[in-house]
């Protein structure tokens, strides 16, 4: 009963804290708690980005130092310069490519022929009322209301500038001190904490490394598989690269990313009223049949990737229940924005590592309960 009352008390305190926080946010938007969380988000975002880059580029830095006998500082500078050039180049290529292909796709979708195709399909299937409703909804939708407020735009710009400035700095310090960083953190921990924090940190690092290893391989595989699929469907080469790259990169966002990445080629196939398999006019497919094939193959690819490739490469800690992944997305997304959504699975994996460690060490009362049960059984046997 004492343990039950203690647990209920903790739950009530948490709920009360949430009510107070909600009251403060509603009536006092600039309260100290909200400002503290915004400050934490402002700092955590560039730190997390720098950590992600460290996991990706650290092998190259070590190769320069160990194999090419480059001084540590010079190797780090070379690595950072190369990664910045690659990021800027990719960003420029992706932006210009998206603008060009997106503009062409927009012209195709917004053409009268495409709208007539959609309308005729609804009319043919006795769903003219649905088309009228959708047309009225799209025409009268308040698109301006979706734009963020001026304060949100300013906050976003501040976050962007802070991230651009701080990421290279954090990247330099982490790479330069990665050999001693763990020891420095460990030395500043209380002695009673070390025996618990160090095992959790080591295990968490293994989880994060496994996740990023699996994601890099997964993105490459998705790009190859979807490129092959779009080539089989006979899409133009430019769209093949664009669509395959888009769905591969959006796979970083669980569930939402692949869905959004698939909608664009579906719209395009409807806009051109079908495809020619293997670019052969004799193997023409209408838009509905082509999209059904696309959806089914996508489902099979995502099924294999989610149930075999990622768990096999990332480890059992990353085999998280889908409902729990959604909770992590909402939690970390509300704290860290888009980066919280992207990193929701590895951060959730770290939480699971912490939870399992607390459970194994008896912090959750399981050991005490087990001992009491054993004592009771021993007394009964006596």
VOLUM-493923 format. One line per field, with one value per residue (C-alpha): chain; residue number from 1; x, y, z; residue in one letter. Coordinates in Angstrom, 1 decimal. Each point is the difference from the previous one (the first is absolute). Example, Ala and Ser with C-alpha at 12.3 -4.5 7.8 and 13.67 -1.06 7.14 Angstrom:
unit (A; A)
pos (1; 2)
px (12.3; 1.4)
py (-4.5; 3.4)
pz (7.8; -0.7)
code (A; S)
***
This chain:
unit (A; A; A; A; A; A; A; A; A; A; A; A; A; A; A; A; A; A; A; A; A; A; A; A; A; A; A; A; A; A; A; A; A; A; A; A; A; A; A; A; A; A; A; A; A; A; A; A; A; A; A; A; A; A; A; A; A; A; A; A; A; A; A; A; A; A; A; A; A; A; A; A; A; A; A; A; A; A; A; A; A; A; A; A; A; A; A; A; A; A; A; A; A; A; A; A; A; A; A; A; A; A; A; A; A; A; A; A; A; A; A; A; A; A; A; A; A; A; A; A; A; A; A; A; A; A; A; A; A; A; A; A; A; A; A; A; A; A; A; A; A; A; A; A; A; A; A; A; A; A; A; A; A; A; A; A; A; A; A; A; A; A; A; A; A; A; A; A; A; A; A; A; A; A; A; A; A; A; A; A; A; A; A; A; A; A; A; A; A; A; A; A; A; A; A; A; A; A; A; A; A; A; A; A; A; A; A; A; A; A; A; A; A; A; A; A; A; A; A; A; A; A; A; A; A; A; A; A; A; A; A; A; A; A; A; A; A; A; A; A; A; A; A; A; A; A; A; A; A; A; A; A; A; A; A; A; A; A; A; A; A; A; A; A; A; A; A; A; A; A; A; A; A; A; A; A; A; A; A; A; A; A; A; A; A; A; A; A; A; A; A; A; A; A; A; A; A; A; A; A; A; A; A; A; A; A; A; A; A; A; A; A; A; A; A; A; A; A; A; A; A; A; A; A; A; A; A; A; A; A; A; A; A; A; A; A; A; A; A; A; A; A; A; A; A; A; A; A; A; A; A; A; A; A; A; A; A; A; A; A; A; A; A; A; A; A; A; A; A; A; A; A; A; A; A; A; A; A; A; A; A; A)
pos (1; 2; 3; 4; 5; 6; 7; 8; 9; 10; 11; 12; 13; 14; 15; 16; 17; 18; 19; 20; 21; 22; 23; 24; 25; 26; 27; 28; 29; 30; 31; 32; 33; 34; 35; 36; 37; 38; 39; 40; 41; 42; 43; 44; 45; 46; 47; 48; 49; 50; 51; 52; 53; 54; 55; 56; 57; 58; 59; 60; 61; 62; 63; 64; 65; 66; 67; 68; 69; 70; 71; 72; 73; 74; 75; 76; 77; 78; 79; 80; 81; 82; 83; 84; 85; 86; 87; 88; 89; 90; 91; 92; 93; 94; 95; 96; 97; 98; 99; 100; 101; 102; 103; 104; 105; 106; 107; 108; 109; 110; 111; 112; 113; 114; 115; 116; 117; 118; 119; 120; 121; 122; 123; 124; 125; 126; 127; 128; 129; 130; 131; 132; 133; 134; 135; 136; 137; 138; 139; 140; 141; 142; 143; 144; 145; 146; 147; 148; 149; 150; 151; 152; 153; 154; 155; 156; 157; 158; 159; 160; 161; 162; 163; 164; 165; 166; 167; 168; 169; 170; 171; 172; 173; 174; 175; 176; 177; 178; 179; 180; 181; 182; 183; 184; 185; 186; 187; 188; 189; 190; 191; 192; 193; 194; 195; 196; 197; 198; 199; 200; 201; 202; 203; 204; 205; 206; 207; 208; 209; 210; 211; 212; 213; 214; 215; 216; 217; 218; 219; 220; 221; 222; 223; 224; 225; 226; 227; 228; 229; 230; 231; 232; 233; 234; 235; 236; 237; 238; 239; 240; 241; 242; 243; 244; 245; 246; 247; 248; 249; 250; 251; 252; 253; 254; 255; 256; 257; 258; 259; 260; 261; 262; 263; 264; 265; 266; 267; 268; 269; 270; 271; 272; 273; 274; 275; 276; 277; 278; 279; 280; 281; 282; 283; 284; 285; 286; 287; 288; 289; 290; 291; 292; 293; 294; 295; 296; 297; 298; 299; 300; 301; 302; 303; 304; 305; 306; 307; 308; 309; 310; 311; 312; 313; 314; 315; 316; 317; 318; 319; 320; 321; 322; 323; 324; 325; 326; 327; 328; 329; 330; 331; 332; 333; 334; 335; 336; 337; 338; 339; 340; 341; 342; 343; 344; 345; 346; 347; 348; 349; 350; 351; 352; 353; 354; 355; 356; 357; 358; 359; 360; 361; 362; 363; 364; 365; 366; 367; 368; 369; 370; 371; 372; 373; 374; 375; 376; 377; 378; 379; 380; 381; 382)
px (0.0; 2.9; 1.5; -3.4; -0.5; 3.5; -0.5; -3.4; 1.6; 2.6; -2.7; -2.0; 3.0; 0.9; -3.6; -0.1; 3.3; -1.5; -3.1; 2.1; 2.2; -3.1; -1.5; 3.3; 0.2; -3.6; 0.0; 3.7; 1.6; 3.3; 0.3; 3.4; -0.7; -0.9; 3.0; 2.2; -1.2; 0.5; 3.5; 0.7; -1.4; 2.2; 3.1; -0.9; -0.8; 3.6; 1.4; -2.1; 0.9; 3.7; -0.3; -1.7; 2.7; 2.7; -1.4; 0.0; 3.4; 2.1; 1.3; 1.4; 1.8; 1.5; 1.1; 1.8; 1.8; 0.9; 0.5; 1.2; 1.9; -1.8; 0.1; -3.1; -0.9; 0.6; -2.0; -3.0; 0.2; 0.2; -2.9; -2.2; 0.9; -0.8; -3.3; -1.0; 0.8; -2.0; -3.0; 0.0; 0.4; -2.8; -2.2; 0.5; -0.6; -3.1; -1.5; 0.5; -1.1; -3.1; -0.9; 0.5; -1.8; -2.6; -0.8; -0.4; -2.1; -2.2; -0.6; -1.1; -2.2; -1.7; -0.6; -3.6; 0.5; 1.0; -3.0; -2.3; 1.5; -0.7; -3.5; -0.9; 1.3; -2.3; -3.0; 0.6; 0.0; -3.2; 1.8; -0.6; -1.2; 3.3; 1.9; -2.2; 0.6; 3.8; 0.1; -1.9; 2.3; 3.2; -1.3; -1.2; 2.7; 1.7; 3.6; 1.2; -1.2; 2.6; 2.9; 1.8; -0.3; 2.7; 1.4; 0.3; 1.8; 2.5; 0.5; 0.6; 2.6; 1.8; 0.0; 1.4; 2.7; 1.0; 0.1; 2.2; 2.5; 0.1; 0.1; 3.5; 1.3; -1.6; 1.2; 3.6; 0.0; -1.6; 2.4; 3.0; -0.9; -1.8; 2.7; -0.1; -3.5; -1.5; 2.7; -0.6; -3.7; 0.7; 2.4; -2.5; -2.7; -0.6; 1.6; -3.4; -1.2; 2.9; -0.9; -3.4; 0.7; 3.0; -1.7; -3.0; 2.1; 2.0; -3.2; -1.7; 3.0; -0.3; -3.7; 0.6; 2.8; -2.1; -2.9; 2.0; 1.8; -3.4; -1.4; 2.9; -0.3; -3.8; 0.0; 2.4; -2.1; -3.2; 1.5; 1.2; -3.3; -2.3; 2.2; -0.4; -3.7; -0.5; 2.2; -2.2; -3.1; 1.6; 0.2; 2.4; 3.5; -0.1; -3.2; 1.6; 2.9; -2.3; -2.7; 2.5; 2.2; -3.0; -1.5; 3.4; 0.9; -3.5; 0.3; 1.9; -3.4; -1.8; -3.3; -0.8; 3.1; -0.6; -3.7; 0.7; 2.8; -2.4; -2.8; 2.0; 0.6; -3.6; -1.2; 2.4; -1.1; -3.6; 1.0; 1.5; -2.9; 2.1; 3.4; 1.8; 1.8; 3.7; -0.7; -1.9; -3.2; -1.4; 0.2; -2.1; -1.8; -2.7; 0.6; -2.1; 1.8; 3.4; -0.6; -1.4; 3.3; 2.0; -1.9; 0.3; 3.7; 0.6; -1.9; 2.2; 3.2; -1.0; -1.0; 3.4; 1.9; -1.9; -0.2; 3.4; 2.6; -0.2; -0.4; 2.7; 2.5; -1.0; -0.5; -2.9; -0.1; -1.2; -2.9; -2.4; -3.8; -1.6; -2.3; 3.0; 1.8; -3.0; 0.2; 3.8; -0.7; -2.6; 2.2; 3.3; -1.6; -1.7; 3.3; 2.5; -2.2; 0.7; 3.3; -1.8; -2.2; 3.0; 1.9; -3.1; 1.0; 3.6; -1.0; -2.8; 2.5; 2.1; -3.1; -0.6; 3.6; -0.4; -3.3; 1.5; 3.0; -2.2; -2.1; 3.0; 1.5; -3.2; -0.7; -3.6; -0.5; 0.0; 2.8; -1.6; -3.3; 1.8; 1.8; -3.3; -1.7; 2.9; -0.1; -3.8; 0.5; 2.7; -2.1; -2.9; 2.3; 1.3)
py (0.0; 2.4; -0.6; 0.5; 3.2; 1.2; -0.8; 1.7; 3.1; 0.2; -0.3; 2.8; 2.2; -0.5; 0.8; 3.0; 1.3; -0.4; 1.9; 2.8; 0.1; 0.2; 2.8; 2.0; -0.5; 1.0; 3.1; 0.9; -1.0; 1.5; -1.9; -1.1; -3.7; 0.5; 2.3; -2.5; -2.8; 2.3; 0.7; -3.7; -0.7; 2.8; -1.6; -3.7; 0.3; 0.9; -2.4; -2.9; 0.9; 0.1; -3.4; -1.5; 1.3; -1.3; -3.5; 0.3; 1.6; -1.3; -3.0; 2.3; 2.2; -3.1; -1.2; 3.2; -0.1; -3.7; -0.8; 3.3; 1.2; 3.4; 2.0; -0.2; 3.6; 0.1; -3.2; 1.5; 3.3; -2.0; -2.2; 3.0; 1.9; -3.1; -0.6; 3.6; 0.0; -3.3; 1.4; 3.3; -1.8; -2.5; 2.8; 2.1; -3.0; -1.2; 3.5; 0.8; -3.5; 0.1; 3.5; -1.0; -3.4; 1.4; 2.8; -2.4; -2.4; 3.0; 1.0; -3.5; -0.5; 3.4; -0.4; -0.2; -3.5; -1.3; 1.6; -1.4; -3.5; 0.2; 1.3; -2.6; -2.7; 1.1; 0.4; -3.4; -1.6; 1.8; 2.2; 3.5; 1.3; -0.9; 1.8; 3.1; -0.1; -0.4; 2.8; 2.4; -0.9; 0.5; 3.3; 1.5; -1.3; 2.7; -0.6; 3.2; -1.2; -2.8; 2.5; 0.4; 3.1; 2.7; -0.9; -3.7; 1.1; 2.1; -2.9; -2.4; 2.4; 0.3; -3.7; -0.4; 2.6; -1.5; -3.5; 1.0; 1.8; -2.5; -3.3; 0.4; 1.2; -3.0; -2.3; 1.3; -0.4; -3.4; -1.4; 1.7; -1.3; -3.2; -2.2; 1.9; 1.3; -3.1; -0.1; 3.7; -0.5; -3.1; 1.9; 2.7; -2.5; -0.9; -3.3; -1.5; 0.8; -1.4; -3.6; 0.7; 2.7; -1.5; -3.4; 1.9; 2.4; -2.9; -1.9; 3.2; 0.7; -3.5; 0.5; 3.3; -1.3; -3.0; 2.2; 2.3; -2.9; -1.6; 3.3; 0.7; -3.4; 0.2; 3.3; -1.4; -3.1; 2.0; 2.2; -3.0; -1.9; 3.0; 1.1; -3.5; 0.1; 3.4; -1.1; -3.1; 2.3; 2.0; 3.4; 2.7; -0.3; 3.3; -1.0; -3.4; 1.7; 2.6; -2.4; -2.7; 2.6; 1.6; -3.1; -1.3; 3.2; 0.4; -3.5; 1.7; 1.2; -3.1; -0.9; 3.6; 0.3; -3.1; 0.9; 3.5; -1.2; -2.4; 2.5; 2.2; -2.8; -1.2; 3.5; 0.1; -3.3; 1.2; 3.2; -1.8; -2.5; -3.1; -1.4; -2.2; -2.9; -0.2; 3.1; -2.2; 1.4; -3.6; -0.4; 3.0; 0.0; 2.4; 2.3; -2.1; -3.3; 1.6; 1.6; -3.2; -1.7; 2.9; -0.2; -3.8; 0.0; 2.8; -1.9; -3.1; 2.1; 1.8; -3.3; -1.6; 3.0; 0.6; -3.6; -1.4; 2.5; 2.7; -2.4; -2.3; 2.9; 2.2; -2.7; -1.1; 3.4; 1.6; -2.5; 2.5; -0.5; 2.3; 1.7; 0.8; 1.5; 2.3; 1.1; 0.7; 2.0; 2.2; 0.4; 0.8; 1.8; 2.4; 0.7; 0.0; 0.7; -1.9; -1.3; -1.5; -1.9; -1.1; -1.2; -1.4; -3.6; 0.2; 2.3; -2.4; -2.9; 1.8; 0.4; -3.8; -0.7; 2.2; -1.7; -3.5; 0.9; 1.4; -3.1; -2.4; 2.0; -0.1; 3.7; -0.7; -2.2; -3.3; -1.5; 0.9; -1.5; -3.1; -0.3; 0.5; -2.7; -2.4; 0.6; -0.6; -3.3; -1.1; 0.7; -2.0; -2.9; 0.0)
pz (0.0; 0.8; -3.4; -1.7; 1.8; -0.9; -3.7; 0.0; 1.7; -2.7; -2.7; 1.6; 0.3; -3.7; -1.0; 2.3; -1.6; -3.4; 1.0; 1.5; -3.2; -2.2; 2.1; -0.2; -3.8; -0.5; 2.2; 0.0; -3.3; 1.0; 3.3; 1.3; -0.6; -3.6; -0.6; 1.7; -2.3; -3.1; 1.2; 0.4; -3.5; -1.4; 1.4; -0.4; -3.7; -1.2; 2.5; -1.3; -3.6; 0.9; 1.7; -3.1; -2.2; 2.4; -0.3; -3.8; -0.6; 2.9; -2.0; -2.7; 2.6; 1.6; -3.5; -0.6; 3.3; 0.1; -3.7; -1.5; 3.1; -0.1; 3.2; 2.1; -0.3; -3.7; -0.5; 1.8; -2.0; -3.3; 1.1; 0.9; -3.2; -2.1; 1.8; -0.4; -3.7; -0.4; 1.9; -1.8; -3.4; 0.8; 1.3; -3.1; -2.3; 1.9; 0.2; -3.7; -1.0; 2.1; -1.2; -3.6; 0.2; 2.4; -2.4; -2.8; 2.1; 1.2; -3.6; -0.9; 3.1; -0.4; -3.7; -1.2; -1.3; 3.4; 1.7; -2.8; 0.6; 3.7; -0.5; -2.6; 2.3; 2.8; -2.4; -1.6; 3.5; 1.0; 2.5; -1.5; 3.3; 1.6; -2.7; 0.5; 3.7; -0.5; -2.6; 2.3; 3.0; -2.0; -1.5; 3.2; 2.4; 2.0; -1.1; 1.6; 3.4; -0.3; 0.0; 3.3; 2.1; -0.3; 3.4; -1.1; -3.2; 2.0; 2.4; -2.9; -1.5; 3.3; 0.3; -3.5; 0.4; 3.4; -1.5; -3.0; 2.3; 2.8; -1.8; -1.4; 3.4; 1.8; -2.7; 0.4; 3.8; 0.0; -2.6; 1.7; 3.5; -0.8; 1.5; 3.3; 0.0; 1.6; 2.7; 0.7; 0.4; 2.2; 2.2; 0.8; 1.0; 3.7; 0.9; 0.8; -3.6; -1.9; 0.4; -1.5; -2.6; -1.7; -0.9; -1.3; -2.1; -1.6; -0.8; -1.3; -2.3; -1.4; -0.7; -1.8; -2.1; -1.0; -0.9; -2.2; -1.6; -0.8; -1.3; -2.4; -1.5; 0.0; -1.9; -2.6; -0.5; -0.2; -2.7; -2.0; 0.3; -0.7; -2.9; -1.5; 0.6; -1.7; -2.9; -0.4; 0.1; -2.8; 1.7; -1.4; 1.3; 1.7; 1.9; 0.8; 1.9; 1.5; 1.3; 1.2; 1.8; 1.6; 1.5; 1.1; 1.9; 1.4; 1.5; 2.8; 1.2; 1.3; -1.7; -1.2; -2.3; -2.2; -0.3; -1.2; -2.3; -1.7; -0.5; -2.5; -2.5; 0.4; -1.0; -2.9; -1.4; 0.2; -1.7; -3.0; -0.1; 0.4; -0.8; -2.6; 1.7; -1.1; -2.1; -2.5; -1.5; -0.4; 3.8; 1.0; 3.4; 1.0; 3.0; 2.5; -0.9; 0.2; 3.3; 1.5; -1.1; 1.5; 3.4; 0.2; -0.8; 2.5; 2.6; -0.6; 0.1; 3.2; 1.6; -0.8; 1.1; 3.3; 1.0; -1.2; -1.2; 2.7; 3.0; -1.3; -0.4; 3.0; 2.6; 2.2; 1.9; -3.2; -0.5; 1.6; -0.1; -2.6; 2.6; 2.1; -3.0; -0.5; 3.6; -0.3; -3.2; 1.8; 3.1; -1.6; -2.9; 2.4; 1.8; -2.9; -3.1; -3.2; 1.4; 2.9; -2.5; -2.1; 3.1; 1.9; -0.5; 1.2; 2.9; 0.8; -0.1; 2.6; 2.2; -0.3; 0.9; 3.1; 0.9; -0.4; 2.1; 2.8; -0.2; 0.1; 2.9; 2.0; 0.0; -1.0; 3.1; -1.9; 1.9; 3.4; -1.2; -1.1; 3.3; 2.0; -2.2; 0.6; 3.8; 0.0; -1.9; 2.3; 3.1; -1.6; -0.8; 3.6)
code (X; X; X; X; X; X; X; X; X; X; X; X; X; X; X; X; X; X; X; X; X; X; X; X; X; X; X; X; X; X; X; X; X; X; X; X; X; X; X; X; X; X; X; X; X; X; X; X; X; X; X; X; X; X; X; X; X; X; X; X; X; X; X; X; X; X; X; X; X; X; X; X; X; X; X; X; X; X; X; X; X; X; X; X; X; X; X; X; X; X; X; X; X; X; X; X; X; X; X; X; X; X; X; X; X; X; X; X; X; X; X; X; X; X; X; X; X; X; X; X; X; X; X; X; X; X; X; X; X; X; X; X; X; X; X; X; X; X; X; X; X; X; X; X; X; X; X; X; X; X; X; X; X; X; X; X; X; X; X; X; X; X; X; X; X; X; X; X; X; X; X; X; X; X; X; X; X; X; X; X; X; X; X; X; X; X; X; X; X; X; X; X; X; X; X; X; X; X; X; X; X; X; X; X; X; X; X; X; X; X; X; X; X; X; X; X; X; X; X; X; X; X; X; X; X; X; X; X; X; X; X; X; X; X; X; X; X; X; X; X; X; X; X; X; X; X; X; X; X; X; X; X; X; X; X; X; X; X; X; X; X; X; X; X; X; X; X; X; X; X; X; X; X; X; X; X; X; X; X; X; X; X; X; X; X; X; X; X; X; X; X; X; X; X; X; X; X; X; X; X; X; X; X; X; X; X; X; X; X; X; X; X; X; X; X; X; X; X; X; X; X; X; X; X; X; X; X; X; X; X; X; X; X; X; X; X; X; X; X; X; X; X; X; X; X; X; X; X; X; X; X; X; X; X; X; X; X; X; X; X; X; X; X; X; X; X; X; X; X; X; X; X; X; X; X; X; X; X; X; X; X; X)
***
